[in-house]
Amino acid sequence: MTIRELSKMQHAAGGPATLTVVRQGESLGAKGDLDFGIELLGLARTGMIGPTLRLYRPAPTVAFGQRDANLPGFEAATRACRDLGFEPLVRKAGGRAAAYHEGTLIVDHVEPHADAIAGAKGRFAFFGEMLAGALRSAGVHAAVGEIPGEYCPGEFSVHGQDPADPQHKVKLIGTAQRVVSGGWLFSSVIVVENSAPIRSVLEASYAALGLEWDPATAGAVDDLVPGVDVAAVEAAVINTYAGYAQLAYADFASLRE
């Protein structure tokens, strides 16, 4: 999809004229990072902040879905996470367990919106394609769509194709959304570097939960394009967002005052 086509979709969705980009220099801890996203949503829905893009590298975390927490193996899964150096949490959004660490980039996009619920599914399609475009600009053969056996499966996951084996596809971006009266939060987790620990903790977690999946679907951008790092992917994401809105920049500290 071209930037022009994305722009038409953005215009139809009533996107913002200006988007403030904030880089969070350090993780607030697994729970603190998740909680701060919800805090930003509250600020947006009450008009305290405008459209904002928060980018950060998280602490090692396994974010379980609400359904996971009700399974008999949940306690065993959380122990396995801790044994492998990941903090287990239960997120408010749906889906199954997803893992991330310092080699991933998380993008939290919040906007105030009078009728946030109406455009919820369209945002998944729009931002999924937009982020796939960002990865393509970084050299990845990326596309939107669920791949068989992926962890935390989703219709609008972003996957990459292995150039050495076109039949092998790996999930690179998972997205989630929280919608409230007056605003929305769209979160994207981009796995960029060091996929092995993520694959290991997911294998242990899913085994404890009794959930089937294919570990070969868990990978990172640098598995497909060696040498690409988080900084390069962050630059690609910001550059792609420049086609969505006029960008402004602010210090992270300004969000916490």
N, C-alpha and C positions, 0 to 999 in steps of 0.2 A: 504494500500500500504506500502511495506517495505522500509526501508532506502536504501537498495540495488536498488530497483526499482526506487526510487526517484533519486538516484545517476546516474542511467542510463539515466533518463530523463534530469537531469541537464547536463550531459556530452553531450547529443545530442543537447541541447540548447546552448552549448558553454558557460557555466557558468564560473564565475571567479575563479582564484586560491585563491585569498584572498579577504575577505570582511571585511571592517572596521565597527565596531559597535560603535555607539555613543548614549549615553543616555542623553536626554535633561531634565535637572532637573526641570525646571519650564516652564509653558506655556508662549508663547509670545503673548497671546491674540488670540481670535478666528481667526481674519484676519491674524495676524502675523504668526500663525502656518501654515495656508494654504499657505501663500505667501512664507514662507521659504522652503517648499517642492519644489515649482516651482524654487526657487533660486538654490537649490541643483541640480535640473535637469539641469539647465543652466551650472553649474560648471562641472557637469559630461560630458555633451555633448561637452564641449570645452576642456576637458582633464585636468581641474584644480583639480578635485578629481577623485579617482577611485571608484569602487563599494563600496557603503556605505549603512549602515542600521541605520536609526534614529528611536529611540523609545522614546515616551513621553506620558504623560497624559494631555489631552487637557482641555481647558476651556469649559464650557457648550455652545454648538454650535448646530445649525440646519443647515446643508449644503444642500441647495436646488439645484436641477438640473436646467439646462437651460430651459427645458420645463415647470417646475413649475413656473418660473419667468414670463412666458407668459400667465398664467391662470388668469381669472378675480379675483379670491380670494387670489392672492398672497399677496397683501398689508395687508389683514386681517390676513393671516397666519403669516406674520412677526410680526404683533402686538401681536398675541397670543404667539409667541415665547418669545418676550421681557417680556410680562406679567408673564411668567413662569420662567424667569431668564436665558433664552437661547439667544445667539446672532445669528440672522439669517444672512446667507451668501449665495451667489450663487457661486457654484464651477464650474470650467472649465470642469471637467469630466461630463459624462452623468449620467443618472439614475434619480431617484426621491429623495425626501427629506429623509435624514438620520440624526439621532440625536446622540450626544455623550457628555460625561462630564468627570469629574475627575475619575470616576469609570471605564473608558475605557482605553485601551492601543492602541495607534496608532503606526503602523509600516510603515515607509516610506523607501522603498528600491529603490535606484537609481543606475543605471549602465550606463556607456558609451557603445554604441553598434553601429557598422557600419551600420547594417540593422535592426534597432529596430522594424520597422513595421512588418517585416516578422514573428516574433515570438509572436505577441501580444496575439492572442487567446490561444496559448499554454501556455503562462505565467499564464493566469487565471486558467487553469486546474492544472498546476504544483504547483503554490503557494497555491491555494485553498486546494489541497490535503495535501500539506506540513503543512499548518496551522491547518487543521483538525487533523493531526497526533500530532501536539503539544498539542492540547486540549485533545486528547485521552490520552496522557502521563500524563495529569493533572487529569485524572479520568472521563472525559466527554465522553459520547457516541456520538461522533461527526462524521458528514459525509458532503460531498459536494453535493449541489443541492438545487434548489429553492423549497420552501415549499408553499403550497397554501395560498394566502392572506398575504404574508409577505410584510413588508414595503421595499421600494427601491428594488424591486424584481430583482434577477439576477441568471443566470444559474449556476454560480459558488459560490453562497453564501455558507457559512458554517453554518450548523444548529446542534443543540444538541437535544437529546431525553430525555424526562423526565423519570427517572427510575421508578417513581410511576405511570406513565401513558404513556406507550410506544407509544400511538397514538398521544400524544401531543409533537410537535416539535417546537422549538423556534430558531429564527435566532440569531446567536451569532457573526458572522463575515461578514461584507460587504467589498468588494474589488472594487477598481477603478484603472484605469491606464491612464497615459498620455504619449504619444509617440511623440517624435520629431526627426528630423534628427540628428542622432548621439547619441541618448540616450533614456532611458525610466525611468519612475517613477511608481512604483507599491505601492499603499497605501492600507493598511488594517486596519479596525476599529474593535477591539475586545471588545465587551461589557462584562465586568467581574463582576462588582458590581452595586448594587442599580439601578435596572431596572425601578422602578416605575416612577421617573421623566421623563425618556426617553419615556416611554409608554404614559404618560400624554401629553407631548409636541407633540408627533407624532399624538395622537388622535385629538388634537386641530388644528394642522397644516393641516392634511389630510382632516378634516371636512371643514376647510375654503377653501381648494383647490378643494373640491368636488370629492376627490379620495377615492375609496373604498379599504379597507384592513381589516385584522383581528387583532385587538390589542393583542390577545392571542399569536400571533407569535413573539411579542417583549419580549425579556427576557435577562437574563445575565447568565454567567457561574455559579455564586453562587446561582442562583435559582435552578440549577440542581445538583450542588455539593457544599453544604453548607461549608463555611469556606475557599474556594479558593479565593485568593485575587489577585490584579493586579501584585504584586511582584512575586507570584508563576507562573502566566501565562507568565510574561515576562521571567522568568528563563526557562520555558518550550519552549518558542519560540526560545530563544537564543540557547538552547541545540539542538533543531531540526535543526536550521540553521548551526550548526557545522557539520551536515551531508551533507550540500550543498557546503560549502567552508571552507577554513582555516580562522579562525576568528582572527582579530586584534582589538585592542581597542584604542579609542582616546577620548580626552575631547571635549565636545560640543563647548567650546570656540574656539577650533582650526578651526572649520568650519566657524567661523564668523570673523576671522582675515583678 
